Amino acid sequence: MSLFYKLLVIVFLSGCSVTTLTHKNNQIIVSVEDKVIKAQSQTLLSKLDNYGNIVVKKELLKLESNRIVVYEKIRIDGSYEFNFSTTTTIKHVFESSKISQVYANKGLYLYQLLLPSQEVLNIMVEEFDSQSMGMIYGLSTQDMQEIFKKLEATPRRALLKNTLLFRANKEAFKSRWSTKKIHFIPLITPLRLMPIL
């Protein structure tokens, strides 16, 4: 990436509010515009999957409410970026036959998606740039409603109530990242630089 392009991105971002979804110091933090949502968590299990151009960090978390969720942070190396929209990437990664986007704003997305097991999964995804993504899945519909309240937003469609909830074991890791998907769908593509005008 050229120095000019990096400077252009920094100038552009400095004028924007940055959307983030992070897990650090036993706390999940979601920030979008001027709204911040925090939740205490305990890490039960952690794993790192390295696919060469993509590294996926997965953490099984227990929230204060005793809800079990999975946090994933996906990073792509500097010469590649995601090939598809956030929705299409999520659909491929979870092998979903049906995905319903119930919220989208400034790089933060909420979905209800149908897994191959015919179970409905609630998921929150943050993709502010084309080379990283954060997500939390396993939220209850009640959790989703609380998130909407804190975001002062309304779902785009009615939320399904009977959704998949996890137990504290590795079966909760539902994403299906693979070398085949990454390179043959392909989920990533060489970085497309903005043209210099």
Summary of the structure (lengths in Angstrom):
residues: 197
radius of gyration: 16.8
end to end distance: 16.2
largest distance: 52.9
contacts: 574
relative contact order: 0.20
helix: 20%
strand: 41%
